[in-house]
Amino acid sequence: MKVLVAITGASGFPLAVKTLKELGKKEIERHLIVSKNAHKVREQETELTSEQIEQLCEHYYKPDAIHTSICSGSYPINAMIIVPCSMNTLAKIAGGIEDNAITRAAGVNIKQERKVILVPRETPLHLAALKNMVKAKQQGCSIVPPMLAHHTKPKTIENSENFVIGKILELLGIEHTLYQEWNVKK
Ligand SMILES: Cc1cc2nc3c(=O)[nH]c(=O)nc-3n(C[C@H](O)[C@H](O)[C@H](O)COP(=O)(O)O)c2cc1C
């Protein structure tokens, strides 16, 4: 299975790192694009260098690499995850704008009717963002905001992150033990 992960400039860079590590454990071929603005968030939210991020994938692409295979519908990517997804990138996807490798690949995977998972992060949400999520959903994207859940009794931020990553993996049909399934029978 080949999965394209894109990291954009919303808060939540650690979620992307964890997603890449979990996909790596499942021996999934990871393709990765990181937007220019995501690197600013990386510097703010992690101690990781861009070189260390590049090591979390099998194939790394620059955000202006619109000539590369992942930007063509003929390349057999199985799914794309944008984690975290900025309101800027969300708006472009909702509007069909393909001005960089991330938005181009998203458009391509939507037209090829493949799974495209967006993890949009902003709060509170303005009306344009809400409408853009609806538009992206209407185009077939899965919308997975990194929302808190308390029924799993999280004790650390990592527990809460695991819940979000688990939700992403479930949409890809990948088994995980990142949190305990809800298992009340009566
Ligand atoms: C530290 C930091 C945190 C940010 N957090 C968010 C956020 O949570 N959501 C969001 O939509 N934009 C956020 N932004 C703003 C985006 O980075 C900005 O809109 C940018 O244009 C997104 O570009 P991209 O979509 O090409 O990555 C943040 C910026 C910085 C520097």
The ligand as a Gaussian input file, in Angstrom:
#p B3LYP/6-31G(d) Opt

LIG

0 1
 C        2.826000      28.484000      14.609000
 C        1.721000      28.607000      13.590000
 C        0.522000      27.959000      13.824000
 C       -0.517000      28.036000      12.900000
 N       -1.682000      27.359000      13.155000
 C       -2.656000      27.324000      12.226000
 C       -3.804000      26.506000      12.429000
 O       -3.963000      25.810000      13.431000
 N       -4.724000      26.452000      11.417000
 C       -4.575000      27.161000      10.256000
 O       -5.432000      27.048000       9.376000
 N       -3.512000      27.970000      10.054000
 C       -2.539000      28.064000      11.000000
 N       -1.421000      28.848000      10.791000
 C       -1.365000      29.698000       9.604000
 C       -0.959000      28.958000       8.345000
 O        0.374000      28.464000       8.490000
 C       -1.065000      29.879000       7.126000
 O       -2.424000      30.160000       6.845000
 C       -0.391000      29.354000       5.888000
 O       -0.699000      30.211000       4.806000
 C       -0.773000      27.923000       5.515000
 O       -0.047000      27.563000       4.373000
 P       -0.118000      26.096000       3.750000
 O       -1.556000      25.741000       3.638000
 O        0.526000      26.245000       2.418000
 O        0.665000      25.198000       4.622000
 C       -0.364000      28.803000      11.715000
 C        0.851000      29.441000      11.493000
 C        1.879000      29.360000      12.408000
 C        3.179000      30.055000      12.115000

